[in-house]
């Protein structure tokens, strides 16, 4: 798969998209050949409940990831402002020293 990094971005994106879509469509075709639509209709209600549960779980996990990432960003911003403030304090404090030590 490393060769995809050497290709131009649109060509590699198109290749990966076509391959994944082809695999998904082939899987759908094989499932539909093995199980007719009447058999699949019996399980729609159960599958809907399970998919809703997984969707809820996924949404909660994404919310936690966003919260943790945003908290880390806020913490980094706060630390950056504190360091900049300390550097400015050192700069202004150094003005009281004689010339050789000031530099």
N, CA, C and O atoms as a printed pandas DataFrame, in Angstrom:
     atom_number atom_name residue_name chain_id  residue_number  x_coord  y_coord  z_coord
0              1         N          UNK        A               1    0.806   -1.199    0.000
1              2        CA          UNK        A               1    0.000    0.000    0.000
2              3         C          UNK        A               1    0.850    1.263    0.000
3              4         O          UNK        A               1    0.338    2.362   -0.214
4              5         N          UNK        A               2    2.121    1.107    0.236
5              6        CA          UNK        A               2    2.994    2.269    0.292
6              7         C          UNK        A               2    3.090    2.967   -1.065
7              8         O          UNK        A               2    3.370    4.165   -1.127
8              9         N          UNK        A               3    2.863    2.235   -2.135
9             10        CA          UNK        A               3    2.949    2.823   -3.468
10            11         C          UNK        A               3    1.892    3.902   -3.693
11            12         O          UNK        A               3    2.070    4.767   -4.550
12            13         N          UNK        A               4    0.789    3.862   -2.931
13            14        CA          UNK        A               4   -0.253    4.881   -3.082
14            15         C          UNK        A               4    0.248    6.263   -2.669
15            16         O          UNK        A               4   -0.273    7.276   -3.135
16            17         N          UNK        A               5    1.261    6.312   -1.792
17            18        CA          UNK        A               5    1.803    7.595   -1.363
18            19         C          UNK        A               5    2.582    8.282   -2.483
19            20         O          UNK        A               5    2.741    9.503   -2.470
20            21         N          UNK        A               6    3.068    7.504   -3.452
21            22        CA          UNK        A               6    3.829    8.078   -4.562
22            23         C          UNK        A               6    2.926    8.602   -5.669
23            24         O          UNK        A               6    3.359    9.409   -6.491
24            25         N          UNK        A               7    1.688    8.157   -5.699
25            26        CA          UNK        A               7    0.749    8.600   -6.730
26            27         C          UNK        A               7    0.232    9.992   -6.416
27            28         O          UNK        A               7    0.306   10.432   -5.269
28            29         N          UNK        A               8   -0.295   10.699   -7.421
29            30        CA          UNK        A               8   -0.967   11.984   -7.134
30            31         C          UNK        A               8   -2.192   11.750   -6.244
31            32         O          UNK        A               8   -2.813   10.689   -6.298
32            33         N          UNK        A               9   -2.527   12.731   -5.443
33            34        CA          UNK        A               9   -3.605   12.587   -4.449
34            35         C          UNK        A               9   -4.945   12.223   -5.094
35            36         O          UNK        A               9   -5.606   11.308   -4.603
36            37         N          UNK        A              10   -5.383   12.894   -6.173
37            38        CA          UNK        A              10   -6.691   12.510   -6.736
38            39         C          UNK        A              10   -6.724   11.065   -7.242
39            40         O          UNK        A              10   -7.736   10.377   -7.105
40            41         N          UNK        A              11   -5.617   10.613   -7.823
41            42        CA          UNK        A              11   -5.584    9.247   -8.348
42            43         C          UNK        A              11   -5.608    8.225   -7.210
43            44         O          UNK        A              11   -6.328    7.231   -7.297
44            45         N          UNK        A              12   -4.843    8.449   -6.154
45            46        CA          UNK        A              12   -4.841    7.500   -5.031
46            47         C          UNK        A              12   -6.197    7.514   -4.312
47            48         O          UNK        A              12   -6.682    6.464   -3.890
48            49         N          UNK        A              13   -6.808    8.695   -4.171
49            50        CA          UNK        A              13   -8.127    8.780   -3.541
50            51         C          UNK        A              13   -9.159    8.010   -4.364
51            52         O          UNK        A              13   -9.972    7.267   -3.813
52            53         N          UNK        A              14   -9.122    8.188   -5.668
53            54        CA          UNK        A              14  -10.059    7.492   -6.547
54            55         C          UNK        A              14   -9.845    5.983   -6.483
55            56         O          UNK        A              14  -10.811    5.220   -6.452
56            57         N          UNK        A              15   -8.595    5.551   -6.463
57            58        CA          UNK        A              15   -8.294    4.122   -6.407
58            59         C          UNK        A              15   -8.804    3.503   -5.110
59            60         O          UNK        A              15   -9.466    2.465   -5.132
60            61         N          UNK        A              16   -8.501    4.132   -3.991
61            62        CA          UNK        A              16   -8.948    3.595   -2.700
62            63         C          UNK        A              16  -10.472    3.606   -2.617
63            64         O          UNK        A              16  -11.070    2.661   -2.103
64            65         N          UNK        A              17  -11.097    4.654   -3.112
65            66        CA          UNK        A              17  -12.563    4.727   -3.083
66            67         C          UNK        A              17  -13.194    3.633   -3.930
67            68         O          UNK        A              17  -14.158    2.994   -3.507
68            69         N          UNK        A              18  -12.659    3.415   -5.119
69            70        CA          UNK        A              18  -13.212    2.380   -5.990
70            71         C          UNK        A              18  -13.022    0.985   -5.403
71            72         O          UNK        A              18  -13.919    0.147   -5.496
72            73         N          UNK        A              19  -11.874    0.734   -4.806
73            74        CA          UNK        A              19  -11.631   -0.586   -4.226
74            75         C          UNK        A              19  -12.575   -0.847   -3.054
75            76         O          UNK        A              19  -13.176   -1.919   -2.976
76            77         N          UNK        A              20  -12.711    0.105   -2.154
77            78        CA          UNK        A              20  -13.591   -0.117   -1.000
78            79         C          UNK        A              20  -15.058   -0.212   -1.403
79            80         O          UNK        A              20  -15.802   -1.020   -0.849
80            81         N          UNK        A              21  -15.476    0.608   -2.364
81            82        CA          UNK        A              21  -16.867    0.525   -2.833
82            83         C          UNK        A              21  -17.119   -0.805   -3.528
83            84         O          UNK        A              21  -18.194   -1.387   -3.375
84            85         N          UNK        A              22  -16.151   -1.292   -4.283
85            86        CA          UNK        A              22  -16.307   -2.588   -4.965
86            87         C          UNK        A              22  -16.425   -3.729   -3.957
87            88         O          UNK        A              22  -17.244   -4.631   -4.136
88            89         N          UNK        A              23  -15.621   -3.696   -2.911
89            90        CA          UNK        A              23  -15.701   -4.743   -1.883
90            91         C          UNK        A              23  -17.059   -4.699   -1.190
91            92         O          UNK        A              23  -17.663   -5.742   -0.939
92            93         N          UNK        A              24  -17.541   -3.500   -0.880
93            94        CA          UNK        A              24  -18.849   -3.378   -0.215
94            95         C          UNK        A              24  -19.972   -3.878   -1.116
95            96         O          UNK        A              24  -20.866   -4.588   -0.656
96            97         N          UNK        A              25  -19.932   -3.515   -2.386
97            98        CA          UNK        A              25  -20.980   -3.971   -3.307
98            99         C          UNK        A              25  -20.912   -5.467   -3.546
99           100         O          UNK        A              25  -21.951   -6.115   -3.679
100          101         N          UNK        A              26  -19.712   -6.031   -3.602
101          102        CA          UNK        A              26  -19.576   -7.482   -3.769
102          103         C          UNK        A              26  -20.135   -8.202   -2.549
103          104         O          UNK        A              26  -20.805   -9.223   -2.696
104          105         N          UNK        A              27  -19.873   -7.691   -1.351
105          106        CA          UNK        A              27  -20.440   -8.301   -0.144
106          107         C          UNK        A              27  -21.953   -8.228   -0.139
107          108         O          UNK        A              27  -22.620   -9.195    0.229
108          109         N          UNK        A              28  -22.505   -7.087   -0.545
109          110        CA          UNK        A              28  -23.959   -6.942   -0.615
110          111         C          UNK        A              28  -24.550   -7.920   -1.623
111          112         O          UNK        A              28  -25.589   -8.529   -1.367
112          113         N          UNK        A              29  -23.897   -8.069   -2.755
113          114        CA          UNK        A              29  -24.375   -8.988   -3.788
114          115         C          UNK        A              29  -24.366  -10.431   -3.276
115          116         O          UNK        A              29  -25.315  -11.181   -3.505
116          117         N          UNK        A              30  -23.294  -10.816   -2.583
117          118        CA          UNK        A              30  -23.210  -12.188   -2.078
118          119         C          UNK        A              30  -24.260  -12.455   -0.997
119          120         O          UNK        A              30  -24.842  -13.539   -0.957
120          121         N          UNK        A              31  -24.503  -11.488   -0.131
121          122        CA          UNK        A              31  -25.521  -11.673    0.912
122          123         C          UNK        A              31  -26.906  -11.767    0.283
123          124         O          UNK        A              31  -27.715  -12.603    0.687
124          125         N          UNK        A              32  -27.184  -10.921   -0.699
125          126        CA          UNK        A              32  -28.506  -10.956   -1.348
126          127         C          UNK        A              32  -28.714  -12.242   -2.138
127          128         O          UNK        A              32  -29.846  -12.702   -2.282
128          129         N          UNK        A              33  -27.630  -12.829   -2.652
129          130        CA          UNK        A              33  -27.772  -14.109   -3.356
130          131         C          UNK        A              33  -28.076  -15.235   -2.387
131          132         O          UNK        A              33  -28.859  -16.133   -2.696
132          133         N          UNK        A              34  -27.452  -15.187   -1.208
133          134        CA          UNK        A              34  -27.638  -16.275   -0.248
134          135         C          UNK        A              34  -28.974  -16.151    0.493
135          136         O          UNK        A              34  -29.651  -17.154    0.720
136          137         N          UNK        A              35  -29.356  -14.922    0.872
137          138        CA          UNK        A              35  -30.581  -14.713    1.642
138          139         C          UNK        A              35  -31.540  -13.839    0.847
139          140         O          UNK        A              35  -31.201  -12.704    0.512
140          141         N          UNK        A              36  -32.723  -14.344    0.540
141          142        CA          UNK        A              36  -33.706  -13.518   -0.186
142          143         C          UNK        A              36  -34.256  -12.395    0.704
143          144         O          UNK        A              36  -34.064  -12.407    1.920
144          145         N          UNK        A              37  -34.926  -11.449    0.097
145          146        CA          UNK        A              37  -35.437  -10.272    0.810
146          147         C          UNK        A              37  -36.456  -10.659    1.881
147          148         O          UNK        A              37  -36.541   -9.995    2.914
148          149         N          UNK        A              38  -37.228  -11.721    1.652
149          150        CA          UNK        A              38  -38.236  -12.130    2.640
150          151         C          UNK        A              38  -37.591  -12.577    3.945
151          152         O          UNK        A              38  -38.120  -12.312    5.025
152          153         N          UNK        A              39  -36.461  -13.247    3.850
153          154        CA          UNK        A              39  -35.769  -13.707    5.060
154          155         C          UNK        A              39  -35.190  -12.515    5.811
155          156         O          UNK        A              39  -35.207  -12.479    7.041
156          157         N          UNK        A              40  -34.679  -11.544    5.067
157          158        CA          UNK        A              40  -34.065  -10.381    5.699
158          159         C          UNK        A              40  -35.098   -9.469    6.366
159          160         O          UNK        A              40  -34.775   -8.791    7.342
160          161         N          UNK        A              41  -36.325   -9.440    5.860
161          162        CA          UNK        A              41  -37.358   -8.572    6.429
162          163         C          UNK        A              41  -37.730   -8.983    7.850
163          164         O          UNK        A              41  -38.162   -8.147    8.644
164          165         N          UNK        A              42  -37.566  -10.266    8.178
165          166        CA          UNK        A              42  -37.927  -10.748    9.509
166          167         C          UNK        A              42  -37.063  -10.122   10.599
167          168         O          UNK        A              42  -37.503  -10.010   11.744
168          169         N          UNK        A              43  -35.860   -9.720   10.268
169          170        CA          UNK        A              43  -34.913   -9.243   11.275
170          171         C          UNK        A              43  -34.755   -7.726   11.293
171          172         O          UNK        A              43  -33.857   -7.220   11.966
172          173         N          UNK        A              44  -35.584   -6.997   10.589
173          174        CA          UNK        A              44  -35.426   -5.541   10.508
174          175         C          UNK        A              44  -35.598   -4.850   11.857
175          176         O          UNK        A              44  -34.827   -3.951   12.192
176          177         N          UNK        A              45  -36.587   -5.255   12.623
177          178        CA          UNK        A              45  -36.849   -4.572   13.891
178          179         C          UNK        A              45  -35.725   -4.802   14.892
179          180         O          UNK        A              45  -35.305   -3.871   15.579
180          181         N          UNK        A              46  -35.245   -6.013   14.976
181          182        CA          UNK        A              46  -34.152   -6.321   15.899
182          183         C          UNK        A              46  -32.884   -5.608   15.460
183          184         O          UNK        A              46  -32.165   -5.043   16.284
184          185         N          UNK        A              47  -32.615   -5.635   14.179
185          186        CA          UNK        A              47  -31.408   -4.978   13.667
186          187         C          UNK        A              47  -31.473   -3.470   13.882
187          188         O          UNK        A              47  -30.453   -2.842   14.164
188          189         N          UNK        A              48  -32.642   -2.895   13.754
189          190        CA          UNK        A              48  -32.787   -1.452   13.963
190          191         C          UNK        A              48  -32.465   -1.080   15.403
191          192         O          UNK        A              48  -31.807   -0.069   15.646
192          193         N          UNK        A              49  -32.914   -1.871   16.347
193          194        CA          UNK        A              49  -32.614   -1.597   17.755
194          195         C          UNK        A              49  -31.123   -1.718   18.016
195          196         O          UNK        A              49  -30.543   -0.886   18.716
196          197         N          UNK        A              50  -30.500   -2.743   17.461
197          198        CA          UNK        A              50  -29.060   -2.942   17.664
198          199         C          UNK        A              50  -28.270   -1.807   17.010
199          200         O          UNK        A              50  -27.334   -1.280   17.610
200          201         N          UNK        A              51  -28.637   -1.432   15.800
201          202        CA          UNK        A              51  -27.935   -0.333   15.124
202          203         C          UNK        A              51  -28.113    0.982   15.876
203          204         O          UNK        A              51  -27.181    1.784   15.945
204          205         N          UNK        A              52  -29.289    1.210   16.435
205          206        CA          UNK        A              52  -29.498    2.423   17.227
206          207         C          UNK        A              52  -28.633    2.423   18.482
207          208         O          UNK        A              52  -28.101    3.463   18.871
208          209         N          UNK        A              53  -28.492    1.272   19.109
209          210        CA          UNK        A              53  -27.646    1.180   20.308
210          211         C          UNK        A              53  -26.187    1.458   19.957
211          212         O          UNK        A              53  -25.510    2.210   20.658
212          213         N          UNK        A              54  -25.707    0.856   18.879
213          214        CA          UNK        A              54  -24.330    1.107   18.465
214          215         C          UNK        A              54  -24.137    2.560   18.019
215          216         O          UNK        A              54  -23.083    3.147   18.265
216          217         N          UNK        A              55  -25.128    3.130   17.379
217          218        CA          UNK        A              55  -25.042    4.532   16.973
218          219         C          UNK        A              55  -24.964    5.454   18.180
219          220         O          UNK        A              55  -24.197    6.416   18.180
220          221         N          UNK        A              56  -25.752    5.165   19.204
221          222        CA          UNK        A              56  -25.709    5.950   20.435
222          223         C          UNK        A              56  -24.347    5.816   21.107
223          224         O          UNK        A              56  -23.763    6.809   21.540
224          225         N          UNK        A              57  -23.847    4.596   21.192
225          226        CA          UNK        A              57  -22.530    4.362   21.789
226          227         C          UNK        A              57  -21.443    5.103   21.019
227          228         O          UNK        A              57  -20.562    5.718   21.619
228          229         N          UNK        A              58  -21.503    5.045   19.705
229          230        CA          UNK        A              58  -20.519    5.744   18.877
230          231         C          UNK        A              58  -20.606    7.256   19.089
231          232         O          UNK        A              58  -19.575    7.922   19.190
232          233         N          UNK        A              59  -21.798    7.795   19.155
233          234        CA          UNK        A              59  -21.968    9.224   19.384
234          235         C          UNK        A              59  -21.405    9.666   20.728
235          236         O          UNK        A              59  -20.778   10.721   20.825
236          237         N          UNK        A              60  -21.627    8.860   21.763
237          238        CA          UNK        A              60  -21.089    9.190   23.088
238          239         C          UNK        A              60  -19.568    9.135   23.067
239          240         O          UNK        A              60  -18.911    9.996   23.651
240          241         N          UNK        A              61  -19.004    8.138   22.404
241          242        CA          UNK        A              61  -17.547    8.031   22.326
242          243         C          UNK        A              61  -16.948    9.205   21.559
243          244         O          UNK        A              61  -15.912    9.733   21.965
244          245         N          UNK        A              62  -17.563    9.619   20.476
245          246        CA          UNK        A              62  -17.067   10.775   19.726
246          247         C          UNK        A              62  -17.163   12.037   20.578
247          248         O          UNK        A              62  -16.271   12.883   20.533
248          249         N          UNK        A              63  -18.232   12.170   21.350
249          250        CA          UNK        A              63  -18.366   13.335   22.224
250          251         C          UNK        A              63  -17.260   13.357   23.269
251          252         O          UNK        A              63  -16.709   14.420   23.555
252          253         N          UNK        A              64  -16.924   12.213   23.843
253          254        CA          UNK        A              64  -15.821   12.164   24.813
254          255         C          UNK        A              64  -14.490   12.515   24.156
255          256         O          UNK        A              64  -13.679   13.229   24.745
256          257         N          UNK        A              65  -14.261   12.025   22.952
257          258        CA          UNK        A              65  -13.015   12.336   22.257
258          259         C          UNK        A              65  -12.916   13.834   21.986
259          260         O          UNK        A              65  -11.858   14.432   22.180
260          261         N          UNK        A              66  -14.003   14.436   21.541
261          262        CA          UNK        A              66  -14.005   15.881   21.287
262          263         C          UNK        A              66  -13.773   16.649   22.583
263          264         O          UNK        A              66  -13.020   17.623   22.597
264          265         N          UNK        A              67  -14.411   16.222   23.673
265          266        CA          UNK        A              67  -14.238   16.899   24.956
266          267         C          UNK        A              67  -12.798   16.824   25.439
267          268         O          UNK        A              67  -12.236   17.829   25.872
268          269         N          UNK        A              68  -12.199   15.642   25.370
269          270        CA          UNK        A              68  -10.818   15.474   25.837
270          271         C          UNK        A              68   -9.857   16.266   24.958
271          272         O          UNK        A              68   -8.924   16.890   25.464
272          273         N          UNK        A              69  -10.077   16.246   23.657
273          274        CA          UNK        A              69   -9.209   16.991   22.747
274          275         C          UNK        A              69   -9.329   18.483   22.995
275          276         O          UNK        A              69   -8.320   19.187   23.014
276          277         N          UNK        A              70  -10.534   18.972   23.183
277          278        CA          UNK        A              70  -10.735   20.402   23.419
278          279         C          UNK        A              70  -10.145   20.818   24.764
279          280         O          UNK        A              70   -9.591   21.911   24.888
280          281         N          UNK        A              71  -10.260   19.957   25.765
281          282        CA          UNK        A              71   -9.664   20.256   27.068
282          283         C          UNK        A              71   -8.145   20.341   26.954
283          284         O          UNK        A              71   -7.524   21.222   27.549
284          285         N          UNK        A              72   -7.551   19.432   26.197
285          286        CA          UNK        A              72   -6.104   19.480   25.983
286          287         C          UNK        A              72   -5.689   20.728   25.238
287          288         O          UNK        A              72   -4.640   21.305   25.523
288          289         N          UNK        A              73   -6.494   21.146   24.296
289          290        CA          UNK        A              73   -6.203   22.373   23.554
290          291         C          UNK        A              73   -6.273   23.585   24.475
291          292         O          UNK        A              73   -5.406   24.458   24.423
292          293         N          UNK        A              74   -7.297   23.640   25.312
293          294        CA          UNK        A              74   -7.414   24.756   26.264
294          295         C          UNK        A              74   -6.236   24.783   27.228
295          296         O          UNK        A              74   -5.704   25.849   27.536
296          297         N          UNK        A              75   -5.829   23.608   27.703
297          298        CA          UNK        A              75   -4.690   23.526   28.622
298          299         C          UNK        A              75   -3.408   23.997   27.938
299          300         O          UNK        A              75   -2.612   24.714   28.545
300          301         N          UNK        A              76   -3.203   23.604   26.695
301          302        CA          UNK        A              76   -2.007   24.036   25.957
302          303         C          UNK        A              76   -2.025   25.541   25.717
303          304         O          UNK        A              76   -0.988   26.197   25.817
304          305         N          UNK        A              77   -3.183   26.086   25.405
305          306        CA          UNK        A              77   -3.293   27.534   25.197
306          307         C          UNK        A              77   -2.997   28.290   26.483
307          308         O          UNK        A              77   -2.317   29.316   26.463
308          309         N          UNK        A              78   -3.508   27.783   27.602
309          310        CA          UNK        A              78   -3.256   28.421   28.892
310          311         C          UNK        A              78   -1.766   28.387   29.228
311          312         O          UNK        A              78   -1.204   29.387   29.674
312          313         N          UNK        A              79   -1.124   27.226   29.010
313          314        CA          UNK        A              79    0.310   27.122   29.283
314          315         C          UNK        A              79    1.120   28.053   28.388
315          316         O          UNK        A              79    2.095   28.652   28.841
316          317         N          UNK        A              80    0.730   28.180   27.138
317          318        CA          UNK        A              80    1.427   29.075   26.224
318          319         C          UNK        A              80    1.317   30.525   26.684
319          320         O          UNK        A              80    2.301   31.263   26.640
320          321         N          UNK        A              81    0.150   30.933   27.117
321          322        CA          UNK        A              81   -0.030   32.300   27.600
322          323         C          UNK        A              81    0.758   32.552   28.880
323          324         O          UNK        A              81    1.312   33.636   29.059
324          325         N          UNK        A              82    0.815   31.563   29.772
325          326        CA          UNK        A              82    1.597   31.716   30.997
326          327         C          UNK        A              82    3.090   31.838   30.696
327          328         O          UNK        A              82    3.775   32.663   31.300
328          329         N          UNK        A              83    3.600   31.027   29.771
329          330        CA          UNK        A              83    5.011   31.100   29.416
330          331         C          UNK        A              83    5.343   32.430   28.739
331          332         O          UNK        A              83    6.394   33.017   28.998
332          333         N          UNK        A              84    4.453   32.899   27.881
333          334        CA          UNK        A              84    4.683   34.187   27.233
334          335         C          UNK        A              84    4.673   35.313   28.264
335          336         O          UNK        A              84    5.469   36.248   28.168
336          337         N          UNK        A              85    3.785   35.231   29.240
337          338        CA          UNK        A              85    3.724   36.243   30.287
338          339         C          UNK        A              85    5.002   36.219   31.132
339          340         O          UNK        A              85    5.533   37.274   31.478
340          341         N          UNK        A              86    5.493   35.035   31.464
341          342        CA          UNK        A              86    6.728   34.924   32.234
342          343         C          UNK        A              86    7.929   35.446   31.446
343          344         O          UNK        A              86    8.804   36.101   32.010
344          345         N          UNK        A              87    7.971   35.161   30.162
345          346        CA          UNK        A              87    9.065   35.674   29.333
346          347         C          UNK        A              87    9.022   37.198   29.268
347          348         O          UNK        A              87   10.066   37.849   29.296
348          349         N          UNK        A              88    7.840   37.762   29.183
349          350        CA          UNK        A              88    7.711   39.220   29.173
350          351         C          UNK        A              88    8.128   39.818   30.518
351          352         O          UNK        A              88    8.759   40.874   30.561
352          353         N          UNK        A              89    7.777   39.142   31.617
353          354        CA          UNK        A              89    8.204   39.607   32.941
354          355         C          UNK        A              89    9.726   39.588   33.059
355          356         O          UNK        A              89   10.313   40.535   33.583
356          357         N          UNK        A              90   10.361   38.543   32.590
357          358        CA          UNK        A              90   11.830   38.465   32.629
358          359         C          UNK        A              90   12.435   39.585   31.790
359          360         O          UNK        A              90   13.419   40.204   32.195
360          361         N          UNK        A              91   11.857   39.844   30.635
361          362        CA          UNK        A              91   12.374   40.903   29.770
362          363         C          UNK        A              91   12.296   42.261   30.464
363          364         O          UNK        A              91   13.261   43.025   30.441
364          365         N          UNK        A              92   11.155   42.562   31.078
365          366        CA          UNK        A              92   10.996   43.855   31.748
366          367         C          UNK        A              92   11.836   43.935   33.028
367          368         O          UNK        A              92   12.331   45.008   33.372
368          369         N          UNK        A              93   11.999   42.825   33.725
369          370        CA          UNK        A              93   12.826   42.813   34.930
370          371         C          UNK        A              93   14.295   43.036   34.580
371          372         O          UNK        A              93   15.028   43.671   35.338
372          373         N          UNK        A              94   14.720   42.515   33.437
373          374        CA          UNK        A              94   16.126   42.650   33.045
374          375         C          UNK        A              94   16.497   44.095   32.711
375          376         O          UNK        A              94   17.685   44.410   32.642
376          377         N          UNK        A              95   15.534   44.973   32.504
377          378        CA          UNK        A              95   15.836   46.369   32.199
378          379         C          UNK        A              95   16.440   47.102   33.405
379          380         O          UNK        A              95   17.079   48.142   33.248
380          381         N          UNK        A              96   16.235   46.554   34.602
381          382        CA          UNK        A              96   16.794   47.208   35.789
382          383         C          UNK        A              96   18.255   46.853   36.022
383          384         O          UNK        A              96   18.921   47.500   36.830
384          385         N          UNK        A              97   18.767   45.838   35.332
385          386        CA          UNK        A              97   20.166   45.447   35.495
386          387         C          UNK        A              97   21.081   46.376   34.713
387          388         O          UNK        A              97   20.638   47.044   33.778
388          389         N          UNK        A              98   22.370   46.423   35.092
389          390        CA          UNK        A              98   23.313   47.208   34.299
390          391         C          UNK        A              98   23.466   46.601   32.904
391          392         O          UNK        A              98   23.022   45.483   32.642
392          393         N          UNK        A              99   24.100   47.361   32.022
393          394        CA          UNK        A              99   24.124   47.003   30.591
394          395         C          UNK        A              99   24.713   45.631   30.276
395          396         O          UNK        A              99   24.079   44.913   29.503
396          397         N          UNK        A             100   25.866   45.191   30.798
397          398        CA          UNK        A             100   26.386   43.885   30.375
398          399         C          UNK        A             100   25.460   42.731   30.786
399          400         O          UNK        A             100   25.280   41.786   30.018
400          401         N          UNK        A             101   24.877   42.796   31.978
401          402        CA          UNK        A             101   23.998   41.713   32.433
402          403         C          UNK        A             101   22.631   41.760   31.776
403          404         O          UNK        A             101   21.941   40.744   31.685
404          405         N          UNK        A             102   22.250   42.923   31.326
405          406        CA          UNK        A             102   20.936   43.082   30.706
406          407         C          UNK        A             102   20.825   42.232   29.435
407          408         O          UNK        A             102   19.785   41.631   29.166
408          409         N          UNK        A             103   21.899   42.194   28.672
409          410        CA          UNK        A             103   21.864   41.446   27.409
410          411         C          UNK        A             103   21.919   39.968   27.671
411          412         O          UNK        A             103   21.900   39.173   26.731
